Amino acid sequence: MTDTTAQLLALFLNLTAFLVALAIYRRLPTPLLHPIIVSCVLVAATLYATGTGYDTYRKHSQLLYLMLGPAVVALAVPLKHHFKLVRRAAVPLMVTLLVTTLLSPLIAVLIALALGANEQALLALSAKSATTPIALALADEIGALQSLTAGIVVFSGVIGAVFGPPILTRLGITDPRVVGFALGLNAHAAGTARALELSALCGAFSGLAMGLCGTLTALLLPWALTMLS
Amino acid sequence: MQRILPGLATLIGCLLAGEWLAARIDIGLPGSVIGMLLLLLLLGGMALAGRPVPDSLNRTSDALLSVLALLFLPAAAGVFFLPEEIVRQWLPIAAAMVFGTLISLVISAVLLHWMLRRSERDD
């Protein structure tokens, strides 16, 4: 198979898996059948069934990776449209950002520590509140396994994106600014994708939180680990 | 398609400028996040000059963001192909990911909800 054919096959697989997942979600809109989960299951099942390695698939999915960068830049547009609302809530947003950036890795590490995780797992977990591209750069810097860190970040993001909004609704929290900001802080890109589904305002606050939390984690984590050791 | 091309060129231009800056100043930020901040500055500057966000940029950004979940599907599918290190320690890691994420998410939402309500009551 030529490289071009392999890339087209990967793109075809990604597109059809995503379209099928969207169609299923439209009929049965429950969090457990969210397109993020179903499309991942479909892709994984296809890879297992055809005996294709994950690395091969990932390498040939370059086109989608390539568009991820411009998509992050595109978050500036909803942010610009809602900038007045962001500025008006600046102080509560900054306090929440600071508290969550400090607490989130701490809670994860403490839970893992209580259940007997080793140092490798703890290091990878400590980078979990940064979005994937930032977390990968961080893993290098603090000596965590990249594959483990990427897995943890993506999985945590999917959990937060899928189960976060229904839990918050049950707690009576439906303000799109609050839901969006909490999703971006704790579920990064997956959370932002989910927030954009809820509303443009929700997505703008999620994108803002994702960028800020990743930035702050990147600045604070190496320093905090040096202080601890 | 033609109508979204100027917007796409703007996004890629900002991304490249962001990557260029990220390689030169060491602040631990990925180029895409710097690119987003550059575009925000650009749009802010245009707003000061009384110019709205160009229609093409709105269209491109809507189109890209509506398929964000598709764009990171290749990375997310990696959840089913985790390295052996994570499989051996699956219980503490899974508990930390599920409960850690949800506890932290609820704390941040409750905190922000409470502070916003307080500050908006004072207004």
Chai-1 contact restraints between the chains, C-beta under 6 A:
chainA,res_idxA,chainB,res_idxB,connection_type,confidence,min_distance_angstrom,max_distance_angstrom,comment,restraint_id
A,N14,B,L73,contact,1.0,0.0,6.0,A-B,restraint_1
A,F18,B,L70,contact,1.0,0.0,6.0,A-B,restraint_2
A,P35,B,A69,contact,1.0,0.0,6.0,A-B,restraint_3
A,I36,B,A69,contact,1.0,0.0,6.0,A-B,restraint_4
A,S39,B,L73,contact,1.0,0.0,6.0,A-B,restraint_5
A,C40,B,A76,contact,1.0,0.0,6.0,A-B,restraint_6
A,C40,B,A77,contact,1.0,0.0,6.0,A-B,restraint_7
A,V43,B,A77,contact,1.0,0.0,6.0,A-B,restraint_8
A,A44,B,A77,contact,1.0,0.0,6.0,A-B,restraint_9
A,A44,B,F80,contact,1.0,0.0,6.0,A-B,restraint_10
A,Y54,B,F81,contact,1.0,0.0,6.0,A-B,restraint_11
A,R58,B,P74,contact,1.0,0.0,6.0,A-B,restraint_12
A,S61,B,P74,contact,1.0,0.0,6.0,A-B,restraint_13
A,L64,B,L71,contact,1.0,0.0,6.0,A-B,restraint_14
A,L64,B,P74,contact,1.0,0.0,6.0,A-B,restraint_15
A,M67,B,L71,contact,1.0,0.0,6.0,A-B,restraint_16
A,L68,B,L71,contact,1.0,0.0,6.0,A-B,restraint_17
A,G69,B,L15,contact,1.0,0.0,6.0,A-B,restraint_18
A,G69,B,S32,contact,1.0,0.0,6.0,A-B,restraint_19
A,P70,B,L11,contact,1.0,0.0,6.0,A-B,restraint_20
A,P70,B,I12,contact,1.0,0.0,6.0,A-B,restraint_21
A,P70,B,L15,contact,1.0,0.0,6.0,A-B,restraint_22
A,A71,B,L64,contact,1.0,0.0,6.0,A-B,restraint_23
A,A71,B,L68,contact,1.0,0.0,6.0,A-B,restraint_24
A,A71,B,L71,contact,1.0,0.0,6.0,A-B,restraint_25
A,V72,B,S32,contact,1.0,0.0,6.0,A-B,restraint_26
A,V72,B,M36,contact,1.0,0.0,6.0,A-B,restraint_27
A,V73,B,L11,contact,1.0,0.0,6.0,A-B,restraint_28
A,V73,B,C14,contact,1.0,0.0,6.0,A-B,restraint_29
A,V73,B,L15,contact,1.0,0.0,6.0,A-B,restraint_30
A,V73,B,G35,contact,1.0,0.0,6.0,A-B,restraint_31
A,V73,B,M36,contact,1.0,0.0,6.0,A-B,restraint_32
A,V73,B,L39,contact,1.0,0.0,6.0,A-B,restraint_33
A,A74,B,L11,contact,1.0,0.0,6.0,A-B,restraint_34
A,A74,B,S61,contact,1.0,0.0,6.0,A-B,restraint_35
A,A74,B,L64,contact,1.0,0.0,6.0,A-B,restraint_36
A,A74,B,L65,contact,1.0,0.0,6.0,A-B,restraint_37
A,L75,B,M36,contact,1.0,0.0,6.0,A-B,restraint_38
A,A76,B,M36,contact,1.0,0.0,6.0,A-B,restraint_39
A,A76,B,L39,contact,1.0,0.0,6.0,A-B,restraint_40
A,A76,B,L40,contact,1.0,0.0,6.0,A-B,restraint_41
A,V77,B,S61,contact,1.0,0.0,6.0,A-B,restraint_42
A,L79,B,L40,contact,1.0,0.0,6.0,A-B,restraint_43
A,K80,B,L43,contact,1.0,0.0,6.0,A-B,restraint_44
A,K80,B,V53,contact,1.0,0.0,6.0,A-B,restraint_45
A,P92,B,L112,contact,1.0,0.0,6.0,A-B,restraint_46
A,P92,B,M115,contact,1.0,0.0,6.0,A-B,restraint_47
A,P92,B,L116,contact,1.0,0.0,6.0,A-B,restraint_48
A,P92,B,S119,contact,1.0,0.0,6.0,A-B,restraint_49
A,T96,B,S108,contact,1.0,0.0,6.0,A-B,restraint_50
A,T96,B,L111,contact,1.0,0.0,6.0,A-B,restraint_51
A,T96,B,L112,contact,1.0,0.0,6.0,A-B,restraint_52
A,T100,B,S108,contact,1.0,0.0,6.0,A-B,restraint_53
A,S104,B,S104,contact,1.0,0.0,6.0,A-B,restraint_54
A,I107,B,G100,contact,1.0,0.0,6.0,A-B,restraint_55
A,I107,B,I103,contact,1.0,0.0,6.0,A-B,restraint_56
A,I107,B,S104,contact,1.0,0.0,6.0,A-B,restraint_57
A,A108,B,A96,contact,1.0,0.0,6.0,A-B,restraint_58
A,A108,B,G100,contact,1.0,0.0,6.0,A-B,restraint_59
A,I111,B,A95,contact,1.0,0.0,6.0,A-B,restraint_60
A,I111,B,A96,contact,1.0,0.0,6.0,A-B,restraint_61
A,I111,B,F99,contact,1.0,0.0,6.0,A-B,restraint_62
A,I111,B,G100,contact,1.0,0.0,6.0,A-B,restraint_63
A,A112,B,P92,contact,1.0,0.0,6.0,A-B,restraint_64
A,A112,B,A96,contact,1.0,0.0,6.0,A-B,restraint_65
A,L115,B,L91,contact,1.0,0.0,6.0,A-B,restraint_66
A,L115,B,P92,contact,1.0,0.0,6.0,A-B,restraint_67
A,L115,B,A95,contact,1.0,0.0,6.0,A-B,restraint_68
A,G116,B,P92,contact,1.0,0.0,6.0,A-B,restraint_69
A,A117,B,Q89,contact,1.0,0.0,6.0,A-B,restraint_70
A,A117,B,P92,contact,1.0,0.0,6.0,A-B,restraint_71
A,Q120,B,E85,contact,1.0,0.0,6.0,A-B,restraint_72
A,A121,B,Q89,contact,1.0,0.0,6.0,A-B,restraint_73
A,A121,B,I93,contact,1.0,0.0,6.0,A-B,restraint_74
A,L125,B,A96,contact,1.0,0.0,6.0,A-B,restraint_75
A,P133,B,P30,contact,1.0,0.0,6.0,A-B,restraint_76
A,I134,B,P30,contact,1.0,0.0,6.0,A-B,restraint_77
A,S147,B,P83,contact,1.0,0.0,6.0,A-B,restraint_78
A,L148,B,P83,contact,1.0,0.0,6.0,A-B,restraint_79
A,L148,B,E85,contact,1.0,0.0,6.0,A-B,restraint_80
A,L148,B,I86,contact,1.0,0.0,6.0,A-B,restraint_81
A,G151,B,L82,contact,1.0,0.0,6.0,A-B,restraint_82
A,G151,B,I86,contact,1.0,0.0,6.0,A-B,restraint_83
A,V154,B,A75,contact,1.0,0.0,6.0,A-B,restraint_84
A,V154,B,A76,contact,1.0,0.0,6.0,A-B,restraint_85
A,V154,B,V79,contact,1.0,0.0,6.0,A-B,restraint_86
A,F155,B,V79,contact,1.0,0.0,6.0,A-B,restraint_87
A,F155,B,M97,contact,1.0,0.0,6.0,A-B,restraint_88
A,S156,B,M97,contact,1.0,0.0,6.0,A-B,restraint_89
A,S156,B,T101,contact,1.0,0.0,6.0,A-B,restraint_90
A,I159,B,V98,contact,1.0,0.0,6.0,A-B,restraint_91
A,I159,B,T101,contact,1.0,0.0,6.0,A-B,restraint_92
A,G160,B,T101,contact,1.0,0.0,6.0,A-B,restraint_93
A,G160,B,L105,contact,1.0,0.0,6.0,A-B,restraint_94
A,G164,B,L105,contact,1.0,0.0,6.0,A-B,restraint_95
A,L168,B,A109,contact,1.0,0.0,6.0,A-B,restraint_96
A,I173,B,A109,contact,1.0,0.0,6.0,A-B,restraint_97
A,I173,B,H113,contact,1.0,0.0,6.0,A-B,restraint_98
A,V178,B,A109,contact,1.0,0.0,6.0,A-B,restraint_99
A,V178,B,L112,contact,1.0,0.0,6.0,A-B,restraint_100
A,V178,B,H113,contact,1.0,0.0,6.0,A-B,restraint_101
A,F181,B,L112,contact,1.0,0.0,6.0,A-B,restraint_102
A,A182,B,L105,contact,1.0,0.0,6.0,A-B,restraint_103
A,A182,B,S108,contact,1.0,0.0,6.0,A-B,restraint_104
A,A182,B,A109,contact,1.0,0.0,6.0,A-B,restraint_105
A,L185,B,S108,contact,1.0,0.0,6.0,A-B,restraint_106
A,N186,B,T101,contact,1.0,0.0,6.0,A-B,restraint_107
A,N186,B,S104,contact,1.0,0.0,6.0,A-B,restraint_108
A,N186,B,L105,contact,1.0,0.0,6.0,A-B,restraint_109
A,A189,B,F72,contact,1.0,0.0,6.0,A-B,restraint_110
A,A193,B,L68,contact,1.0,0.0,6.0,A-B,restraint_111
A,A193,B,A69,contact,1.0,0.0,6.0,A-B,restraint_112
A,L196,B,L65,contact,1.0,0.0,6.0,A-B,restraint_113
A,G211,B,V33,contact,1.0,0.0,6.0,A-B,restraint_114
A,T215,B,L29,contact,1.0,0.0,6.0,A-B,restraint_115
A,A218,B,G28,contact,1.0,0.0,6.0,A-B,restraint_116
